[in-house]
């Protein structure tokens, strides 16, 4: 089952697509292009704030991606992954607006 979540971040529209334990992200600034966590631009300061033990390490990016993937793969299903993504992105100012499961009618998130 595929679940898509639409977020607003200022004037930008961001989409997170969850299919099993595979997650793709895209934004209105990049057109319709979706990228996995491997293809995203990560902010070093944000990663070091989330994982203080990575501060000053040359492999901070690779380790942060590995930790994200490990956390996602430990989750039971897509719904749990979506809940995690929504709660995590909300902390950074992303406003969840819609959730759509397997192409069915979108549900408004509050």
C-alpha positions in Angstrom: 0.0 0.0 0.0 1.3 3.5 -0.9 0.6 6.4 1.4 1.3 10.0 0.3 1.4 12.9 2.7 1.3 16.6 1.5 2.9 19.2 3.7 3.1 23.0 3.4 6.4 24.7 4.3 5.9 28.4 3.7 5.1 28.7 0.0 6.5 25.3 -0.8 4.5 22.1 -1.1 6.3 19.0 0.0 5.2 15.4 -0.6 6.4 12.3 1.3 5.5 9.0 -0.4 5.7 5.8 1.7 5.6 2.4 0.1 6.5 -0.3 2.6 9.7 0.9 4.1 10.7 2.9 1.1 10.2 6.7 1.4 10.5 9.3 -1.3 10.4 13.0 -0.8 9.7 15.8 -3.3 8.8 19.5 -3.3 7.2 22.0 -5.6 10.5 23.7 -6.0 11.9 20.6 -7.7 8.8 19.9 -9.9 7.6 16.4 -9.9 10.9 14.9 -9.0 10.9 12.5 -6.0 14.1 11.5 -4.2 14.9 8.9 -1.5 16.7 10.0 1.6 20.0 9.3 -0.1 19.3 12.0 -2.7 18.2 14.7 -0.3 20.3 17.7 0.7 20.9 17.4 4.5 21.7 20.3 6.7 24.8 19.5 8.8 23.7 21.7 11.7 20.3 20.0 11.7 21.8 16.5 11.7 24.2 17.5 14.5 21.3 18.9 16.5 19.4 15.6 16.1 22.5 13.4 16.6 25.1 15.3 18.8 27.5 12.4 18.6 28.0 13.1 14.9 29.4 16.6 15.5 32.7 17.0 13.8 32.7 13.6 12.1 33.4 13.4 8.4 30.9 10.7 7.9 28.0 12.6 9.5 25.8 12.4 6.4 26.2 8.7 5.7 25.6 7.9 9.4 22.5 10.1 9.6 21.0 8.3 6.5 21.8 4.9 8.0 20.1 5.8 11.3 17.0 7.1 9.5 16.8 3.9 7.4 17.3 1.7 10.4 14.6 3.5 12.3 12.2 3.2 9.4 12.9 -0.5 8.8 12.1 -1.3 12.5 8.6 0.1 12.1 5.7 -2.4 11.5 3.8 -0.8 8.6 3.3 2.2 6.4 0.9 3.9 8.9 3.5 3.8 11.6 6.1 5.3 9.2 3.7 8.1 8.2 3.0 8.9 11.8 6.7 9.2 12.5 7.3 11.4 9.4 4.4 13.7 10.2 5.5 14.1 13.9 9.1 14.6 12.9 8.5 17.2 10.2 6.0 19.1 12.3 8.9 19.9 14.7 10.6 21.8 11.9 7.6 23.9 10.8 6.1 21.6 8.1 2.3 21.7 8.2 0.7 18.4 7.3 -2.4 19.0 5.1 -3.5 15.8 3.3 -2.9 12.0 3.5 -3.9 9.7 0.6 -3.8 5.9 0.8 -3.4 3.9 -2.4 -4.9 6.5 -4.7 -8.2 6.8 -2.7 -9.7 10.2 -1.8 -7.3 12.3 0.2 -8.0 12.8 3.9 -7.5 16.3 5.4 -5.0 16.3 8.3 -5.4 18.6 11.3 
